[in-house]
Amino acid sequence: MIVQACINGARPADFHPALPLDAQAMARDGAASIAAGAAELHVHARGADRRESLAPEAMDKTVAALRRACPGTLIGVSTGAWIEQDDRRTLAAIAGWNELPDYASVNLSEAAAPEVMETLHSRGVGIEAGLASIGDALRLASLDHGRRVLRMLIEISEQELDEAFAVADGIEKVLQREGIRRSILLHGENATVWPFVERAAGRHFSTRVGLEDGKELPDGSVAAGNAALVAAAVGIYRRA
């Protein structure tokens, strides 16, 4: 079980004053998150305009900075279709990376997920299979990628807690039924961040926290930054 720090995501600059939006800020924030107890990092690289980018110049600079600041730490990135807004550009960007991340998340809800997964696999980059619905889990099983991925990323966007838990349960049942046995990282977002941290800890799953998923601490106050969110999640795991 680990706590992964998801330090920025697609959040805009005004989401939080400590949101890291360039390579050096991500490196500093990543190091602080590791010091607070995170075992891994998940980042969304940004270009010179501070917008999300998969382009090699943005990704290489970001991954290299994180490697220097956090030696020995596994680094993951997103491949979300919204970043490049064109499947061919996404695939070309991945093919052009020089500083390879350790893994990348792939959303099974996206049309080009199979091609993205194959491109990552061919480059030796691990795959987090992003499952946000039962349909995503069924698609993963149909692609026979369940045995080739690094882990299952069960990521729930529903904000009503009973509904969110029901979706997560449904995904888990599909994985069990299909015999897909990989480690699971379970997380929510915004209103469901902390209920899912508690749930993950109780089920011996990994989880993630950070400004990508939400900025509030368990008591509802706004966190000073990613390190504070990580420290709170680590405390929950230690108590569990």
C-alpha positions in Angstrom: 0.0 0.0 0.0 1.2 3.5 -0.9 0.1 7.1 -0.8 0.7 8.7 -4.2 0.9 12.5 -4.5 -1.1 13.9 -7.4 0.3 17.4 -7.3 -1.4 19.5 -10.0 -3.6 17.7 -12.5 -5.7 19.9 -14.8 -6.4 22.5 -12.1 -6.2 26.2 -13.2 -3.7 28.6 -11.6 -6.3 30.2 -9.4 -7.4 26.9 -7.8 -4.8 27.2 -5.1 -1.8 29.6 -4.5 0.6 26.7 -4.1 -0.4 24.8 -7.3 2.9 23.8 -9.1 2.7 24.8 -12.7 6.3 24.6 -14.0 9.0 22.0 -13.9 10.9 23.5 -11.0 7.8 24.1 -8.9 6.8 20.5 -9.5 10.2 19.3 -8.4 10.1 21.4 -5.2 6.6 20.3 -4.5 7.3 16.7 -5.3 10.3 16.6 -2.9 8.1 18.1 -0.2 5.4 15.5 -0.8 7.9 12.7 -0.6 9.3 14.1 2.6 5.7 14.2 4.0 5.3 10.4 3.3 4.3 10.0 -0.4 5.8 7.0 -2.1 5.2 8.1 -5.7 4.3 11.1 -7.7 1.7 11.7 -10.4 2.1 14.9 -12.4 0.7 16.7 -15.4 3.5 18.4 -17.3 3.0 22.0 -18.4 4.4 23.9 -21.3 5.9 27.4 -21.3 2.3 28.8 -21.2 1.6 26.7 -18.1 -1.0 24.7 -19.9 -1.0 20.9 -19.8 1.2 19.3 -22.4 2.5 15.9 -23.5 5.0 17.4 -25.9 8.5 16.1 -25.4 10.0 19.5 -24.6 7.5 19.9 -21.7 7.6 16.3 -20.5 11.3 15.8 -20.7 12.0 19.0 -18.7 9.5 18.0 -16.1 10.6 14.4 -15.6 14.2 15.4 -15.5 13.6 18.0 -12.8 11.7 15.5 -10.8 14.4 12.9 -11.1 17.0 15.3 -9.8 14.8 16.4 -6.9 13.4 13.0 -6.0 16.0 10.4 -6.8 14.7 6.8 -6.7 11.0 7.9 -6.6 8.6 6.5 -9.2 7.1 9.2 -11.4 3.9 8.9 -13.2 2.1 11.2 -15.7 -1.2 11.5 -17.4 -2.1 10.8 -21.0 -5.6 12.3 -20.9 -7.1 12.9 -24.3 -8.0 16.5 -23.4 -4.4 17.5 -23.1 -3.4 17.4 -26.7 -7.0 17.2 -28.0 -5.9 15.0 -30.9 -5.1 11.3 -30.7 -2.4 11.4 -33.3 -0.6 14.2 -31.5 -0.9 12.2 -28.2 0.7 9.2 -29.8 3.4 11.2 -31.5 4.2 13.0 -28.3 4.6 9.7 -26.3 6.8 8.3 -29.1 9.0 11.4 -28.8 9.7 11.4 -25.1 13.3 11.2 -24.1 13.0 11.4 -20.3 10.7 8.5 -19.7 8.3 8.4 -16.7 8.1 5.2 -14.8 4.4 4.9 -15.6 1.5 6.7 -17.2 -2.2 6.6 -16.5 -4.5 5.8 -19.4 -8.2 6.4 -19.2 -10.1 3.4 -20.5 -13.1 5.6 -21.3 -11.1 7.3 -24.1 -11.3 6.1 -27.7 -7.6 5.8 -28.3 -6.8 4.0 -25.0 -5.7 0.7 -26.7 -3.3 2.6 -29.0 -2.0 4.7 -26.1 -1.4 1.6 -24.0 0.5 -0.2 -26.9 2.7 2.9 -27.5 3.5 3.1 -23.8 4.2 -0.6 -23.6 6.5 -0.4 -26.6 8.5 2.3 -24.9 8.8 0.4 -21.6 6.6 2.8 -19.7 4.3 1.1 -17.1 0.6 1.6 -17.4 -2.0 2.6 -14.8 -5.3 1.5 -16.1 -7.7 4.4 -15.3 -11.1 2.9 -14.5 -13.9 5.4 -13.7 -16.9 3.1 -14.5 -17.9 -0.5 -14.8 -17.8 -0.1 -18.6 -14.1 0.9 -18.3 -13.4 -2.3 -16.4 -15.2 -4.4 -18.9 -13.3 -2.8 -21.7 -10.0 -3.4 -20.0 -10.9 -7.1 -19.7 -11.9 -7.3 -23.4 -8.5 -5.8 -24.4 -6.6 -8.4 -22.4 -4.5 -5.6 -21.0 -5.4 -6.6 -17.4 -2.3 -8.8 -17.2 0.0 -6.3 -18.7 -0.6 -3.2 -16.6 1.2 -2.0 -13.6 -1.9 -1.3 -11.5 -5.6 -0.5 -11.6 -6.4 3.1 -10.9 -10.0 3.1 -9.7 -10.9 6.8 -9.9 -14.4 7.8 -8.9 -15.9 11.2 -10.0 -19.4 10.7 -8.6 -19.9 13.2 -5.7 -22.8 11.5 -3.9 -21.1 9.1 -1.6 -23.4 6.1 -1.9 -23.3 6.3 -5.6 -19.5 6.7 -5.6 -19.1 3.6 -3.5 -21.5 1.6 -5.7 -19.5 2.4 -8.8 -16.2 1.5 -7.0 -17.8 -1.8 -5.8 -19.0 -2.6 -9.4 -15.5 -2.0 -10.8 -13.9 -4.3 -8.2 -16.4 -7.0 -8.9 -15.6 -6.9 -12.6 -11.9 -7.2 -11.9 -12.4 -10.1 -9.6 -14.7 -11.9 -12.0 -12.4 -11.4 -14.9 -9.4 -12.6 -12.9 -7.5 -9.4 -13.3 -5.2 -9.4 -10.3 -3.1 -6.3 -10.1 -2.6 -3.8 -7.3 -5.3 -1.3 -6.9 -5.0 2.4 -6.3 -8.4 3.8 -5.2 -9.3 7.5 -5.0 -12.1 10.0 -5.2 -12.1 13.7 -5.9 -13.4 16.9 -4.3 -16.2 15.8 -1.9 -15.2 12.2 -1.9 -11.4 12.4 -1.4 -11.2 11.5 2.3 -14.0 8.9 2.3 -12.0 7.1 -0.4 -8.7 7.4 1.5 -10.4 5.8 4.5 -11.9 3.1 2.3 -8.6 2.4 0.6 -6.7 2.1 3.8 -9.4 -0.2 5.3 -9.2 -2.5 2.2 -5.4 -2.4 2.0 -5.4 -0.6 -1.3 -3.1 2.3 -2.3 -4.6 5.8 -2.7 -3.6 9.2 -3.8 -4.1 12.7 -2.6 -3.0 16.1 -3.8 -4.3 19.3 -5.4 -5.3 17.4 -8.6 -8.1 15.7 -6.5 -8.9 18.4 -3.9 -7.5 21.1 -1.7 -9.3 20.5 1.6 -8.0 18.5 4.6 -10.2 16.0 6.4 -11.5 18.7 8.7 -12.7 20.8 5.8 -10.0 23.5 6.0 -8.0 24.4 3.0 -4.5 22.7 3.0 -1.4 24.8 2.8 -0.4 22.6 -0.2 0.3 19.1 -1.4 2.6 18.1 1.5 -0.1 18.8 4.0 -2.6 16.7 2.1 -0.1 13.8 1.9 0.7 14.0 5.6 -3.0 13.8 6.4 -3.4 10.7 4.2 -0.3 9.0 5.7 -1.8 9.6 9.1 -5.0 7.8 8.1 -3.0 4.8 6.9 -0.9 4.6 10.0 -4.0 4.6 12.2 -5.6 1.9 10.0 
